[in-house]
Amino acid sequence: MSRYFLGLHGTDFSADELVINPEAFPDVRPGDLLELYHPGSTTNHLVLQVPRGDDFKGNLQLSIQRSVAQLFNFHLRQEVVAVKVDPDQVGVDHVELSFKDQYHSRSVM
């Protein structure tokens, strides 16, 4: 269990939800899953897949998109725990889709 200082980014920096510094995560490869949470927290655990892109810029340890950070109450330069997790040990409990400026009739849904 390692602790890191969190950076936040917008889509102008990277389209990926998660950007990591390969030097800070030497055992993590693209496609692996990272679980992020506040130290001591038992709720609001966030699991993100490490992207295949090479978007790392600067001296950040890890960064997530601002929109994702707001949903999970993460803040800039906040200390977070980041743990590599086994894909067989995690699952999705709930999925919510949102459509903006699109018409969907009942028969389409």
Gaussian input, Z-matrix of N, CA and C with variables (Angstrom, degrees):
# hf/3-21g

backbone

0 1
 N
 C     1     B1
 C     2     B2     1     A1
 N     3     B3     2     A2     1     D1
 C     4     B4     3     A3     2     D2
 C     5     B5     4     A4     3     D3
 N     6     B6     5     A5     4     D4
 C     7     B7     6     A6     5     D5
 C     8     B8     7     A7     6     D6
 N     9     B9     8     A8     7     D7
 C    10    B10     9     A9     8     D8
 C    11    B11    10    A10     9     D9
 N    12    B12    11    A11    10    D10
 C    13    B13    12    A12    11    D11
 C    14    B14    13    A13    12    D12
 N    15    B15    14    A14    13    D13
 C    16    B16    15    A15    14    D14
 C    17    B17    16    A16    15    D15
 N    18    B18    17    A17    16    D16
 C    19    B19    18    A18    17    D17
 C    20    B20    19    A19    18    D18
 N    21    B21    20    A20    19    D19
 C    22    B22    21    A21    20    D20
 C    23    B23    22    A22    21    D21
 N    24    B24    23    A23    22    D22
 C    25    B25    24    A24    23    D23
 C    26    B26    25    A25    24    D24
 N    27    B27    26    A26    25    D25
 C    28    B28    27    A27    26    D26
 C    29    B29    28    A28    27    D27
 N    30    B30    29    A29    28    D28
 C    31    B31    30    A30    29    D29
 C    32    B32    31    A31    30    D30
 N    33    B33    32    A32    31    D31
 C    34    B34    33    A33    32    D32
 C    35    B35    34    A34    33    D33
 N    36    B36    35    A35    34    D34
 C    37    B37    36    A36    35    D35
 C    38    B38    37    A37    36    D36
 N    39    B39    38    A38    37    D37
 C    40    B40    39    A39    38    D38
 C    41    B41    40    A40    39    D39
 N    42    B42    41    A41    40    D40
 C    43    B43    42    A42    41    D41
 C    44    B44    43    A43    42    D42
 N    45    B45    44    A44    43    D43
 C    46    B46    45    A45    44    D44
 C    47    B47    46    A46    45    D45
 N    48    B48    47    A47    46    D46
 C    49    B49    48    A48    47    D47
 C    50    B50    49    A49    48    D48
 N    51    B51    50    A50    49    D49
 C    52    B52    51    A51    50    D50
 C    53    B53    52    A52    51    D51
 N    54    B54    53    A53    52    D52
 C    55    B55    54    A54    53    D53
 C    56    B56    55    A55    54    D54
 N    57    B57    56    A56    55    D55
 C    58    B58    57    A57    56    D56
 C    59    B59    58    A58    57    D57
 N    60    B60    59    A59    58    D58
 C    61    B61    60    A60    59    D59
 C    62    B62    61    A61    60    D60
 N    63    B63    62    A62    61    D61
 C    64    B64    63    A63    62    D62
 C    65    B65    64    A64    63    D63
 N    66    B66    65    A65    64    D64
 C    67    B67    66    A66    65    D65
 C    68    B68    67    A67    66    D66
 N    69    B69    68    A68    67    D67
 C    70    B70    69    A69    68    D68
 C    71    B71    70    A70    69    D69
 N    72    B72    71    A71    70    D70
 C    73    B73    72    A72    71    D71
 C    74    B74    73    A73    72    D72
 N    75    B75    74    A74    73    D73
 C    76    B76    75    A75    74    D74
 C    77    B77    76    A76    75    D75
 N    78    B78    77    A77    76    D76
 C    79    B79    78    A78    77    D77
 C    80    B80    79    A79    78    D78
 N    81    B81    80    A80    79    D79
 C    82    B82    81    A81    80    D80
 C    83    B83    82    A82    81    D81
 N    84    B84    83    A83    82    D82
 C    85    B85    84    A84    83    D83
 C    86    B86    85    A85    84    D84
 N    87    B87    86    A86    85    D85
 C    88    B88    87    A87    86    D86
 C    89    B89    88    A88    87    D87
 N    90    B90    89    A89    88    D88
 C    91    B91    90    A90    89    D89
 C    92    B92    91    A91    90    D90
 N    93    B93    92    A92    91    D91
 C    94    B94    93    A93    92    D92
 C    95    B95    94    A94    93    D93
 N    96    B96    95    A95    94    D94
 C    97    B97    96    A96    95    D95
 C    98    B98    97    A97    96    D96
 N    99    B99    98    A98    97    D97
 C   100   B100    99    A99    98    D98
 C   101   B101   100   A100    99    D99
 N   102   B102   101   A101   100   D100
 C   103   B103   102   A102   101   D101
 C   104   B104   103   A103   102   D102
 N   105   B105   104   A104   103   D103
 C   106   B106   105   A105   104   D104
 C   107   B107   106   A106   105   D105
 N   108   B108   107   A107   106   D106
 C   109   B109   108   A108   107   D107
 C   110   B110   109   A109   108   D108
 N   111   B111   110   A110   109   D109
 C   112   B112   111   A111   110   D110
 C   113   B113   112   A112   111   D111
 N   114   B114   113   A113   112   D112
 C   115   B115   114   A114   113   D113
 C   116   B116   115   A115   114   D114
 N   117   B117   116   A116   115   D115
 C   118   B118   117   A117   116   D116
 C   119   B119   118   A118   117   D117
 N   120   B120   119   A119   118   D118
 C   121   B121   120   A120   119   D119
 C   122   B122   121   A121   120   D120
 N   123   B123   122   A122   121   D121
 C   124   B124   123   A123   122   D122
 C   125   B125   124   A124   123   D123
 N   126   B126   125   A125   124   D124
 C   127   B127   126   A126   125   D125
 C   128   B128   127   A127   126   D126
 N   129   B129   128   A128   127   D127
 C   130   B130   129   A129   128   D128
 C   131   B131   130   A130   129   D129
 N   132   B132   131   A131   130   D130
 C   133   B133   132   A132   131   D131
 C   134   B134   133   A133   132   D132
 N   135   B135   134   A134   133   D133
 C   136   B136   135   A135   134   D134
 C   137   B137   136   A136   135   D135
 N   138   B138   137   A137   136   D136
 C   139   B139   138   A138   137   D137
 C   140   B140   139   A139   138   D138
 N   141   B141   140   A140   139   D139
 C   142   B142   141   A141   140   D140
 C   143   B143   142   A142   141   D141
 N   144   B144   143   A143   142   D142
 C   145   B145   144   A144   143   D143
 C   146   B146   145   A145   144   D144
 N   147   B147   146   A146   145   D145
 C   148   B148   147   A147   146   D146
 C   149   B149   148   A148   147   D147
 N   150   B150   149   A149   148   D148
 C   151   B151   150   A150   149   D149
 C   152   B152   151   A151   150   D150
 N   153   B153   152   A152   151   D151
 C   154   B154   153   A153   152   D152
 C   155   B155   154   A154   153   D153
 N   156   B156   155   A155   154   D154
 C   157   B157   156   A156   155   D155
 C   158   B158   157   A157   156   D156
 N   159   B159   158   A158   157   D157
 C   160   B160   159   A159   158   D158
 C   161   B161   160   A160   159   D159
 N   162   B162   161   A161   160   D160
 C   163   B163   162   A162   161   D161
 C   164   B164   163   A163   162   D162
 N   165   B165   164   A164   163   D163
 C   166   B166   165   A165   164   D164
 C   167   B167   166   A166   165   D165
 N   168   B168   167   A167   166   D166
 C   169   B169   168   A168   167   D167
 C   170   B170   169   A169   168   D168
 N   171   B171   170   A170   169   D169
 C   172   B172   171   A171   170   D170
 C   173   B173   172   A172   171   D171
 N   174   B174   173   A173   172   D172
 C   175   B175   174   A174   173   D173
 C   176   B176   175   A175   174   D174
 N   177   B177   176   A176   175   D175
 C   178   B178   177   A177   176   D176
 C   179   B179   178   A178   177   D177
 N   180   B180   179   A179   178   D178
 C   181   B181   180   A180   179   D179
 C   182   B182   181   A181   180   D180
 N   183   B183   182   A182   181   D181
 C   184   B184   183   A183   182   D182
 C   185   B185   184   A184   183   D183
 N   186   B186   185   A185   184   D184
 C   187   B187   186   A186   185   D185
 C   188   B188   187   A187   186   D186
 N   189   B189   188   A188   187   D187
 C   190   B190   189   A189   188   D188
 C   191   B191   190   A190   189   D189
 N   192   B192   191   A191   190   D190
 C   193   B193   192   A192   191   D191
 C   194   B194   193   A193   192   D192
 N   195   B195   194   A194   193   D193
 C   196   B196   195   A195   194   D194
 C   197   B197   196   A196   195   D195
 N   198   B198   197   A197   196   D196
 C   199   B199   198   A198   197   D197
 C   200   B200   199   A199   198   D198
 N   201   B201   200   A200   199   D199
 C   202   B202   201   A201   200   D200
 C   203   B203   202   A202   201   D201
 N   204   B204   203   A203   202   D202
 C   205   B205   204   A204   203   D203
 C   206   B206   205   A205   204   D204
 N   207   B207   206   A206   205   D205
 C   208   B208   207   A207   206   D206
 C   209   B209   208   A208   207   D207
 N   210   B210   209   A209   208   D208
 C   211   B211   210   A210   209   D209
 C   212   B212   211   A211   210   D210
 N   213   B213   212   A212   211   D211
 C   214   B214   213   A213   212   D212
 C   215   B215   214   A214   213   D213
 N   216   B216   215   A215   214   D214
 C   217   B217   216   A216   215   D215
 C   218   B218   217   A217   216   D216
 N   219   B219   218   A218   217   D217
 C   220   B220   219   A219   218   D218
 C   221   B221   220   A220   219   D219
 N   222   B222   221   A221   220   D220
 C   223   B223   222   A222   221   D221
 C   224   B224   223   A223   222   D222
 N   225   B225   224   A224   223   D223
 C   226   B226   225   A225   224   D224
 C   227   B227   226   A226   225   D225
 N   228   B228   227   A227   226   D226
 C   229   B229   228   A228   227   D227
 C   230   B230   229   A229   228   D228
 N   231   B231   230   A230   229   D229
 C   232   B232   231   A231   230   D230
 C   233   B233   232   A232   231   D231
 N   234   B234   233   A233   232   D232
 C   235   B235   234   A234   233   D233
 C   236   B236   235   A235   234   D234
 N   237   B237   236   A236   235   D235
 C   238   B238   237   A237   236   D236
 C   239   B239   238   A238   237   D237
 N   240   B240   239   A239   238   D238
 C   241   B241   240   A240   239   D239
 C   242   B242   241   A241   240   D240
 N   243   B243   242   A242   241   D241
 C   244   B244   243   A243   242   D242
 C   245   B245   244   A244   243   D243
 N   246   B246   245   A245   244   D244
 C   247   B247   246   A246   245   D245
 C   248   B248   247   A247   246   D246
 N   249   B249   248   A248   247   D247
 C   250   B250   249   A249   248   D248
 C   251   B251   250   A250   249   D249
 N   252   B252   251   A251   250   D250
 C   253   B253   252   A252   251   D251
 C   254   B254   253   A253   252   D252
 N   255   B255   254   A254   253   D253
 C   256   B256   255   A255   254   D254
 C   257   B257   256   A256   255   D255
 N   258   B258   257   A257   256   D256
 C   259   B259   258   A258   257   D257
 C   260   B260   259   A259   258   D258
 N   261   B261   260   A260   259   D259
 C   262   B262   261   A261   260   D260
 C   263   B263   262   A262   261   D261
 N   264   B264   263   A263   262   D262
 C   265   B265   264   A264   263   D263
 C   266   B266   265   A265   264   D264
 N   267   B267   266   A266   265   D265
 C   268   B268   267   A267   266   D266
 C   269   B269   268   A268   267   D267
 N   270   B270   269   A269   268   D268
 C   271   B271   270   A270   269   D269
 C   272   B272   271   A271   270   D270
 N   273   B273   272   A272   271   D271
 C   274   B274   273   A273   272   D272
 C   275   B275   274   A274   273   D273
 N   276   B276   275   A275   274   D274
 C   277   B277   276   A276   275   D275
 C   278   B278   277   A277   276   D276
 N   279   B279   278   A278   277   D277
 C   280   B280   279   A279   278   D278
 C   281   B281   280   A280   279   D279
 N   282   B282   281   A281   280   D280
 C   283   B283   282   A282   281   D281
 C   284   B284   283   A283   282   D282
 N   285   B285   284   A284   283   D283
 C   286   B286   285   A285   284   D284
 C   287   B287   286   A286   285   D285
 N   288   B288   287   A287   286   D286
 C   289   B289   288   A288   287   D287
 C   290   B290   289   A289   288   D288
 N   291   B291   290   A290   289   D289
 C   292   B292   291   A291   290   D290
 C   293   B293   292   A292   291   D291
 N   294   B294   293   A293   292   D292
 C   295   B295   294   A294   293   D293
 C   296   B296   295   A295   294   D294
 N   297   B297   296   A296   295   D295
 C   298   B298   297   A297   296   D296
 C   299   B299   298   A298   297   D297
 N   300   B300   299   A299   298   D298
 C   301   B301   300   A300   299   D299
 C   302   B302   301   A301   300   D300
 N   303   B303   302   A302   301   D301
 C   304   B304   303   A303   302   D302
 C   305   B305   304   A304   303   D303
 N   306   B306   305   A305   304   D304
 C   307   B307   306   A306   305   D305
 C   308   B308   307   A307   306   D306
 N   309   B309   308   A308   307   D307
 C   310   B310   309   A309   308   D308
 C   311   B311   310   A310   309   D309
 N   312   B312   311   A311   310   D310
 C   313   B313   312   A312   311   D311
 C   314   B314   313   A313   312   D312
 N   315   B315   314   A314   313   D313
 C   316   B316   315   A315   314   D314
 C   317   B317   316   A316   315   D315
 N   318   B318   317   A317   316   D316
 C   319   B319   318   A318   317   D317
 C   320   B320   319   A319   318   D318
 N   321   B321   320   A320   319   D319
 C   322   B322   321   A321   320   D320
 C   323   B323   322   A322   321   D321
 N   324   B324   323   A323   322   D322
 C   325   B325   324   A324   323   D323
 C   326   B326   325   A325   324   D324

   B1=1.4541
   B2=1.5277
   B3=1.3189
   B4=1.4574
   B5=1.5162
   B6=1.3280
   B7=1.4677
   B8=1.5206
   B9=1.3438
   B10=1.4611
   B11=1.5199
   B12=1.3231
   B13=1.4554
   B14=1.5178
   B15=1.3148
   B16=1.4539
   B17=1.5193
   B18=1.3088
   B19=1.4533
   B20=1.5189
   B21=1.3106
   B22=1.4612
   B23=1.5241
   B24=1.3237
   B25=1.4604
   B26=1.5175
   B27=1.3152
   B28=1.4555
   B29=1.5158
   B30=1.3201
   B31=1.4605
   B32=1.5299
   B33=1.3369
   B34=1.4620
   B35=1.5328
   B36=1.3222
   B37=1.4651
   B38=1.5276
   B39=1.3523
   B40=1.4601
   B41=1.5229
   B42=1.3183
   B43=1.4629
   B44=1.5285
   B45=1.3198
   B46=1.4605
   B47=1.5170
   B48=1.3419
   B49=1.4649
   B50=1.5191
   B51=1.3089
   B52=1.4583
   B53=1.5189
   B54=1.3203
   B55=1.4653
   B56=1.5199
   B57=1.3342
   B58=1.4661
   B59=1.5203
   B60=1.3253
   B61=1.4535
   B62=1.5300
   B63=1.3279
   B64=1.4685
   B65=1.5224
   B66=1.3270
   B67=1.4648
   B68=1.5252
   B69=1.3312
   B70=1.4611
   B71=1.5279
   B72=1.3336
   B73=1.4623
   B74=1.5364
   B75=1.3403
   B76=1.4650
   B77=1.5302
   B78=1.3327
   B79=1.4650
   B80=1.5272
   B81=1.3306
   B82=1.4599
   B83=1.5193
   B84=1.3185
   B85=1.4654
   B86=1.5228
   B87=1.3280
   B88=1.4731
   B89=1.5259
   B90=1.3258
   B91=1.4636
   B92=1.5131
   B93=1.3446
   B94=1.4639
   B95=1.5185
   B96=1.3270
   B97=1.4589
   B98=1.5203
   B99=1.3435
   B100=1.4619
   B101=1.5194
   B102=1.3179
   B103=1.4641
   B104=1.5206
   B105=1.3337
   B106=1.4598
   B107=1.5179
   B108=1.3367
   B109=1.4603
   B110=1.5213
   B111=1.3350
   B112=1.4599
   B113=1.5311
   B114=1.3216
   B115=1.4700
   B116=1.5315
   B117=1.2919
   B118=1.4614
   B119=1.5129
   B120=1.3138
   B121=1.4593
   B122=1.5247
   B123=1.3189
   B124=1.4632
   B125=1.5310
   B126=1.3339
   B127=1.4589
   B128=1.5250
   B129=1.3137
   B130=1.4650
   B131=1.5235
   B132=1.3136
   B133=1.4594
   B134=1.5155
   B135=1.3083
   B136=1.4500
   B137=1.5222
   B138=1.3288
   B139=1.4629
   B140=1.5226
   B141=1.3327
   B142=1.4618
   B143=1.5191
   B144=1.3247
   B145=1.4585
   B146=1.5213
   B147=1.3126
   B148=1.4635
   B149=1.5231
   B150=1.3356
   B151=1.4616
   B152=1.5232
   B153=1.2992
   B154=1.4643
   B155=1.5229
   B156=1.3309
   B157=1.4612
   B158=1.5078
   B159=1.3179
   B160=1.4627
   B161=1.5210
   B162=1.3530
   B163=1.4534
   B164=1.5139
   B165=1.3280
   B166=1.4559
   B167=1.5176
   B168=1.3180
   B169=1.4666
   B170=1.5207
   B171=1.2991
   B172=1.4575
   B173=1.5116
   B174=1.3296
   B175=1.4600
   B176=1.5260
   B177=1.3227
   B178=1.4548
   B179=1.5210
   B180=1.3269
   B181=1.4611
   B182=1.5276
   B183=1.3278
   B184=1.4474
   B185=1.5126
   B186=1.3308
   B187=1.4545
   B188=1.5200
   B189=1.3381
   B190=1.4599
   B191=1.5194
   B192=1.3205
   B193=1.4588
   B194=1.5270
   B195=1.3220
   B196=1.4665
   B197=1.5228
   B198=1.3355
   B199=1.4651
   B200=1.5237
   B201=1.3374
   B202=1.4633
   B203=1.5294
   B204=1.3212
   B205=1.4655
   B206=1.5256
   B207=1.3220
   B208=1.4675
   B209=1.5241
   B210=1.3183
   B211=1.4637
   B212=1.5194
   B213=1.3243
   B214=1.4593
   B215=1.5264
   B216=1.3260
   B217=1.4650
   B218=1.5300
   B219=1.3352
   B220=1.4528
   B221=1.5182
   B222=1.3432
   B223=1.4591
   B224=1.5286
   B225=1.3162
   B226=1.4582
   B227=1.5277
   B228=1.3168
   B229=1.4740
   B230=1.5285
   B231=1.3003
   B232=1.4606
   B233=1.5244
   B234=1.3098
   B235=1.4563
   B236=1.5321
   B237=1.3291
   B238=1.4634
   B239=1.5143
   B240=1.3104
   B241=1.4565
   B242=1.5237
   B243=1.3207
   B244=1.4604
   B245=1.5264
   B246=1.3215
   B247=1.4540
   B248=1.5216
   B249=1.3190
   B250=1.4618
   B251=1.5275
   B252=1.3474
   B253=1.4590
   B254=1.5232
   B255=1.3118
   B256=1.4589
   B257=1.5290
   B258=1.3329
   B259=1.4654
   B260=1.5319
   B261=1.3265
   B262=1.4674
   B263=1.5234
   B264=1.3275
   B265=1.4498
   B266=1.5231
   B267=1.3236
   B268=1.4651
   B269=1.5222
   B270=1.3146
   B271=1.4535
   B272=1.5064
   B273=1.3018
   B274=1.4605
   B275=1.5216
   B276=1.3361
   B277=1.4589
   B278=1.5175
   B279=1.3301
   B280=1.4546
   B281=1.5216
   B282=1.3271
   B283=1.4571
   B284=1.5149
   B285=1.3125
   B286=1.4625
   B287=1.5236
   B288=1.3225
   B289=1.4566
   B290=1.5126
   B291=1.3090
   B292=1.4525
   B293=1.5194
   B294=1.3313
   B295=1.4559
   B296=1.5082
   B297=1.3071
   B298=1.4540
   B299=1.5213
   B300=1.3085
   B301=1.4631
   B302=1.5261
   B303=1.3202
   B304=1.4514
   B305=1.5101
   B306=1.3243
   B307=1.4481
   B308=1.5327
   B309=1.3100
   B310=1.4637
   B311=1.5147
   B312=1.3213
   B313=1.4735
   B314=1.5218
   B315=1.2888
   B316=1.4600
   B317=1.5285
   B318=1.3218
   B319=1.4681
   B320=1.5278
   B321=1.3156
   B322=1.4594
   B323=1.5288
   B324=1.3222
   B325=1.4620
   B326=1.5068
   A1=108.15
   A2=115.50
   A3=121.09
   A4=110.17
   A5=115.12
   A6=120.66
   A7=109.54
   A8=114.56
   A9=121.47
   A10=109.10
   A11=115.80
   A12=120.98
   A13=108.45
   A14=115.45
   A15=123.34
   A16=112.22
   A17=115.74
   A18=122.44
   A19=108.62
   A20=117.13
   A21=122.28
   A22=107.97
   A23=116.61
   A24=119.86
   A25=110.69
   A26=114.41
   A27=122.23
   A28=109.73
   A29=115.90
   A30=120.08
   A31=112.40
   A32=116.90
   A33=119.25
   A34=111.46
   A35=117.31
   A36=122.76
   A37=110.39
   A38=116.07
   A39=121.76
   A40=108.90
   A41=116.29
   A42=121.22
   A43=111.21
   A44=117.86
   A45=122.11
   A46=111.03
   A47=116.36
   A48=120.70
   A49=111.71
   A50=117.32
   A51=122.86
   A52=109.35
   A53=116.06
   A54=122.47
   A55=106.24
   A56=116.22
   A57=119.94
   A58=110.31
   A59=114.44
   A60=122.11
   A61=106.70
   A62=118.55
   A63=119.63
   A64=113.40
   A65=117.97
   A66=120.84
   A67=111.44
   A68=117.82
   A69=121.53
   A70=111.67
   A71=116.77
   A72=122.33
   A73=109.81
   A74=118.16
   A75=119.58
   A76=114.33
   A77=118.02
   A78=120.59
   A79=113.38
   A80=117.63
   A81=121.92
   A82=109.45
   A83=115.81
   A84=122.59
   A85=110.03
   A86=117.72
   A87=119.89
   A88=110.58
   A89=115.02
   A90=121.35
   A91=113.25
   A92=118.70
   A93=121.73
   A94=109.79
   A95=116.25
   A96=122.40
   A97=110.01
   A98=115.88
   A99=121.92
   A100=109.16
   A101=115.59
   A102=121.75
   A103=107.99
   A104=116.67
   A105=122.61
   A106=109.14
   A107=115.71
   A108=120.13
   A109=110.18
   A110=114.70
   A111=121.25
   A112=108.94
   A113=118.90
   A114=120.19
   A115=110.48
   A116=116.08
   A117=121.15
   A118=114.53
   A119=118.60
   A120=121.76
   A121=111.11
   A122=115.46
   A123=120.35
   A124=110.81
   A125=116.88
   A126=121.14
   A127=109.69
   A128=116.58
   A129=123.29
   A130=113.16
   A131=116.03
   A132=120.04
   A133=107.26
   A134=116.13
   A135=122.78
   A136=108.67
   A137=116.60
   A138=120.93
   A139=107.50
   A140=115.77
   A141=122.16
   A142=109.80
   A143=115.07
   A144=120.67
   A145=109.49
   A146=115.96
   A147=121.48
   A148=107.40
   A149=117.58
   A150=120.47
   A151=112.67
   A152=114.69
   A153=121.09
   A154=111.87
   A155=117.01
   A156=120.53
   A157=112.75
   A158=115.37
   A159=122.13
   A160=108.30
   A161=115.81
   A162=121.86
   A163=113.53
   A164=118.52
   A165=119.27
   A166=110.99
   A167=114.44
   A168=121.55
   A169=108.04
   A170=117.50
   A171=120.54
   A172=112.88
   A173=114.91
   A174=120.35
   A175=112.81
   A176=117.93
   A177=121.53
   A178=110.63
   A179=116.08
   A180=120.04
   A181=109.61
   A182=115.93
   A183=121.68
   A184=109.03
   A185=115.20
   A186=120.99
   A187=109.12
   A188=116.42
   A189=121.24
   A190=108.88
   A191=116.07
   A192=120.26
   A193=110.42
   A194=115.60
   A195=121.77
   A196=112.36
   A197=117.16
   A198=120.17
   A199=111.67
   A200=117.62
   A201=121.58
   A202=109.76
   A203=116.68
   A204=121.29
   A205=111.44
   A206=117.33
   A207=120.60
   A208=111.17
   A209=117.42
   A210=121.04
   A211=112.49
   A212=116.93
   A213=121.16
   A214=113.19
   A215=116.21
   A216=122.60
   A217=112.81
   A218=116.37
   A219=121.95
   A220=108.95
   A221=116.21
   A222=121.30
   A223=110.48
   A224=115.34
   A225=121.91
   A226=111.01
   A227=115.49
   A228=124.59
   A229=113.53
   A230=116.37
   A231=121.46
   A232=109.09
   A233=116.09
   A234=119.56
   A235=108.50
   A236=115.82
   A237=121.60
   A238=109.53
   A239=114.76
   A240=121.37
   A241=106.81
   A242=116.68
   A243=121.84
   A244=108.32
   A245=114.96
   A246=121.07
   A247=109.10
   A248=116.55
   A249=121.16
   A250=107.56
   A251=116.13
   A252=119.71
   A253=111.01
   A254=114.41
   A255=122.10
   A256=108.50
   A257=118.94
   A258=121.35
   A259=113.31
   A260=117.69
   A261=120.30
   A262=112.36
   A263=118.12
   A264=122.05
   A265=113.98
   A266=117.67
   A267=120.53
   A268=109.95
   A269=115.33
   A270=121.39
   A271=110.04
   A272=115.72
   A273=121.66
   A274=108.45
   A275=116.26
   A276=121.35
   A277=112.12
   A278=116.17
   A279=120.19
   A280=109.48
   A281=115.67
   A282=120.99
   A283=107.82
   A284=115.96
   A285=120.98
   A286=108.09
   A287=115.42
   A288=120.94
   A289=108.92
   A290=115.71
   A291=121.51
   A292=108.61
   A293=115.91
   A294=121.30
   A295=108.17
   A296=116.09
   A297=121.03
   A298=109.11
   A299=115.83
   A300=122.58
   A301=112.57
   A302=116.48
   A303=121.99
   A304=109.27
   A305=116.90
   A306=120.96
   A307=108.40
   A308=116.26
   A309=122.25
   A310=107.93
   A311=115.07
   A312=119.44
   A313=108.68
   A314=115.59
   A315=121.31
   A316=111.00
   A317=116.67
   A318=118.97
   A319=112.11
   A320=118.81
   A321=121.93
   A322=110.47
   A323=116.65
   A324=120.39
   A325=109.72
   D1=116.02
   D2=-178.38
   D3=-117.07
   D4=147.63
   D5=178.96
   D6=-108.53
   D7=141.83
   D8=-177.32
   D9=-137.22
   D10=160.19
   D11=173.54
   D12=-95.65
   D13=127.60
   D14=-171.26
   D15=-85.80
   D16=135.69
   D17=171.22
   D18=-108.11
   D19=155.35
   D20=177.10
   D21=-119.90
   D22=144.86
   D23=179.64
   D24=-141.34
   D25=161.28
   D26=175.56
   D27=-104.85
   D28=179.72
   D29=-179.03
   D30=-69.68
   D31=-16.82
   D32=175.95
   D33=-70.35
   D34=-26.80
   D35=177.64
   D36=-83.21
   D37=-48.37
   D38=179.43
   D39=-160.58
   D40=143.73
   D41=176.39
   D42=-80.66
   D43=-13.35
   D44=-179.94
   D45=-76.95
   D46=146.29
   D47=178.36
   D48=-71.47
   D49=-25.48
   D50=-177.60
   D51=-132.05
   D52=133.33
   D53=173.64
   D54=-130.11
   D55=128.51
   D56=-179.52
   D57=-122.40
   D58=156.15
   D59=173.97
   D60=-88.16
   D61=116.81
   D62=-178.73
   D63=-58.99
   D64=-27.11
   D65=178.55
   D66=-71.84
   D67=-30.95
   D68=179.02
   D69=-80.18
   D70=-20.72
   D71=-178.85
   D72=-128.41
   D73=70.39
   D74=-174.52
   D75=-66.76
   D76=-24.00
   D77=-177.97
   D78=-97.11
   D79=4.89
   D80=-178.76
   D81=-103.33
   D82=132.61
   D83=-178.87
   D84=-118.14
   D85=159.54
   D86=175.18
   D87=-56.00
   D88=135.57
   D89=-177.35
   D90=97.79
   D91=-18.60
   D92=176.71
   D93=-69.95
   D94=160.64
   D95=178.13
   D96=-106.64
   D97=134.35
   D98=175.31
   D99=-115.74
   D100=132.13
   D101=174.98
   D102=-98.80
   D103=125.70
   D104=179.74
   D105=-116.64
   D106=137.29
   D107=176.34
   D108=-160.86
   D109=163.96
   D110=177.26
   D111=-71.87
   D112=140.12
   D113=176.82
   D114=-57.64
   D115=131.04
   D116=179.40
   D117=82.48
   D118=0.17
   D119=-177.89
   D120=-87.46
   D121=143.59
   D122=175.53
   D123=-109.30
   D124=-4.02
   D125=178.43
   D126=-126.11
   D127=174.57
   D128=178.23
   D129=57.41
   D130=46.86
   D131=172.93
   D132=-85.74
   D133=133.17
   D134=-177.68
   D135=-116.17
   D136=128.24
   D137=177.64
   D138=-114.66
   D139=123.24
   D140=179.39
   D141=-127.13
   D142=147.84
   D143=177.86
   D144=-88.05
   D145=135.89
   D146=177.50
   D147=-69.03
   D148=124.56
   D149=-175.82
   D150=-70.88
   D151=161.57
   D152=179.19
   D153=-84.05
   D154=-16.27
   D155=-178.74
   D156=-71.49
   D157=166.04
   D158=178.36
   D159=-114.64
   D160=62.62
   D161=-174.29
   D162=-91.12
   D163=6.03
   D164=-174.90
   D165=-65.24
   D166=128.76
   D167=177.71
   D168=-138.94
   D169=140.82
   D170=174.23
   D171=86.48
   D172=-162.03
   D173=-175.88
   D174=-114.56
   D175=26.68
   D176=176.26
   D177=-71.14
   D178=155.75
   D179=173.12
   D180=-86.78
   D181=-49.16
   D182=174.22
   D183=-155.27
   D184=152.81
   D185=-177.56
   D186=-143.38
   D187=142.04
   D188=174.30
   D189=-124.08
   D190=157.76
   D191=179.98
   D192=-63.42
   D193=144.53
   D194=-178.72
   D195=-56.68
   D196=-41.09
   D197=-178.10
   D198=-63.11
   D199=-37.71
   D200=177.25
   D201=-70.35
   D202=-40.89
   D203=179.91
   D204=-60.13
   D205=-40.53
   D206=179.46
   D207=-63.65
   D208=-40.78
   D209=-179.44
   D210=-63.68
   D211=-32.81
   D212=-176.39
   D213=-107.92
   D214=12.48
   D215=175.15
   D216=59.43
   D217=41.10
   D218=173.06
   D219=-96.71
   D220=148.75
   D221=-177.15
   D222=-128.36
   D223=156.79
   D224=179.43
   D225=-58.06
   D226=136.57
   D227=178.73
   D228=61.50
   D229=19.49
   D230=176.87
   D231=-78.68
   D232=144.31
   D233=176.46
   D234=-79.22
   D235=128.82
   D236=178.75
   D237=-130.78
   D238=156.20
   D239=173.98
   D240=-94.97
   D241=133.50
   D242=177.90
   D243=-125.28
   D244=122.09
   D245=-176.78
   D246=-129.80
   D247=132.67
   D248=173.97
   D249=-73.76
   D250=130.41
   D251=-177.01
   D252=-118.72
   D253=154.53
   D254=177.25
   D255=-78.72
   D256=127.70
   D257=-178.58
   D258=-57.91
   D259=-27.23
   D260=179.37
   D261=-74.33
   D262=-13.02
   D263=-176.92
   D264=-97.17
   D265=-3.93
   D266=-179.57
   D267=-122.90
   D268=155.05
   D269=178.72
   D270=-153.55
   D271=170.83
   D272=-179.37
   D273=-102.25
   D274=126.93
   D275=178.02
   D276=-92.66
   D277=-29.67
   D278=-172.44
   D279=-152.04
   D280=135.96
   D281=176.40
   D282=-128.22
   D283=130.40
   D284=178.71
   D285=-123.90
   D286=126.47
   D287=178.67
   D288=-108.27
   D289=140.50
   D290=179.86
   D291=-127.66
   D292=130.82
   D293=178.70
   D294=-116.95
   D295=132.02
   D296=-179.35
   D297=-115.22
   D298=134.69
   D299=177.02
   D300=57.45
   D301=36.63
   D302=176.98
   D303=-131.07
   D304=140.03
   D305=176.65
   D306=-98.47
   D307=127.37
   D308=176.38
   D309=-127.63
   D310=116.95
   D311=178.10
   D312=-77.10
   D313=166.75
   D314=-179.84
   D315=-59.82
   D316=-38.44
   D317=-178.55
   D318=-68.68
   D319=-26.90
   D320=177.86
   D321=-74.04
   D322=-36.47
   D323=-178.40
   D324=-70.45

